[in-house]
Amino acid sequence: QVQLVESGGGLVQPGGSLRLSCTASGFTFQYSGMAWYRQPPGKERELVASISSSGGHAKYADSVRGRFTISRDNDRNTVYLQMNSLKPEDTAVYYCYAPTLSYWGRGTQVTVSS
């Protein structure tokens, strides 16, 4: 059974940092590219960042490039999203996604507010 479990969300002040984690099970994680998406309140879901199966290649949305870093640990079946210099407009539910399986996690809420 495929599972993607996100954690690490919460409330943070503008300029702060959070690290999201997504732990995978039920498929061969080390051979699967992974991605993080987010859905701000009242808006459509959007791609934040993606990473290749080896971790050697990453892509970012223009809105987060230079502030967010996606990484993975294939020994722990986990993909991370380090988010720095957070802004109120980063407020959203963040979802982990396995493109090869078209499978979504349940999401974790990130709220950036003073």
C-alpha positions in Angstrom: 0.0 0.0 0.0 1.5 3.3 -1.1 1.7 6.0 1.6 3.1 9.5 1.6 3.1 11.1 5.1 4.0 14.8 5.4 5.1 16.5 8.6 6.8 19.7 9.7 4.1 22.2 9.0 3.0 24.9 11.4 2.7 28.6 12.2 5.8 30.7 11.6 6.5 34.4 11.5 7.5 36.2 8.3 11.2 35.7 7.7 11.2 32.4 9.6 12.0 28.9 8.4 10.4 25.5 8.4 11.5 22.1 7.1 8.8 19.8 5.7 9.4 16.0 5.5 7.5 13.4 3.4 8.2 9.8 4.3 7.2 7.3 1.6 6.3 3.6 1.8 4.8 0.9 -0.5 6.9 1.6 -3.6 10.5 1.8 -4.7 11.2 5.3 -3.5 14.8 5.4 -4.7 13.7 5.1 -8.4 11.0 7.7 -8.2 11.2 11.4 -8.8 9.3 13.4 -6.1 7.7 16.8 -5.9 6.2 19.3 -3.5 3.0 21.2 -4.4 1.1 23.7 -2.4 -2.5 25.1 -2.5 -3.0 28.5 -1.0 -6.4 29.4 0.3 -8.9 29.9 -2.5 -6.3 29.1 -5.2 -5.3 26.2 -7.3 -2.6 23.7 -6.4 0.8 24.7 -7.8 4.1 23.0 -8.2 6.7 24.3 -5.7 9.7 22.0 -6.4 10.7 18.7 -7.8 13.7 16.4 -7.5 15.0 13.5 -9.6 15.3 10.0 -8.2 19.0 10.3 -7.5 18.6 13.8 -6.0 21.0 15.2 -8.6 18.5 17.4 -10.3 16.0 19.8 -8.8 13.6 22.4 -10.2 11.8 25.3 -8.5 8.9 27.6 -9.0 10.1 31.2 -9.6 8.3 32.3 -6.5 10.4 30.1 -4.2 13.8 29.8 -6.0 16.6 30.9 -3.7 14.5 30.5 -0.6 13.4 26.9 -0.7 15.5 23.8 -1.1 14.3 20.3 -2.0 16.4 17.3 -1.0 16.0 13.6 -0.4 17.4 10.7 1.6 16.9 7.5 -0.2 18.1 5.4 2.8 15.2 6.9 4.8 12.6 7.0 2.0 12.2 10.7 2.7 12.0 13.9 0.7 12.4 17.3 2.4 11.5 20.9 1.7 13.6 23.4 3.5 11.8 26.7 3.5 13.7 29.9 4.5 12.7 33.6 4.4 9.1 32.7 4.5 6.5 35.2 3.4 2.8 35.5 4.1 2.1 34.5 0.5 3.7 31.1 1.2 0.8 30.2 3.4 -0.8 27.1 2.0 -1.4 23.4 2.4 1.8 21.6 1.2 1.5 18.3 -0.5 4.0 15.6 -1.3 3.6 14.0 -4.7 5.0 10.9 -6.4 4.7 11.6 -10.2 5.4 8.0 -11.3 2.4 6.8 -9.3 0.2 9.9 -9.5 -0.1 9.6 -5.8 -0.6 12.5 -3.3 0.0 12.8 0.4 -2.7 14.3 2.6 -0.9 17.6 3.1 0.5 19.7 5.9 -0.6 23.2 6.7 2.0 26.1 6.6 0.9 29.4 7.9 3.2 32.5 7.7 1.8 35.3 9.9 2.9 37.7 12.6 
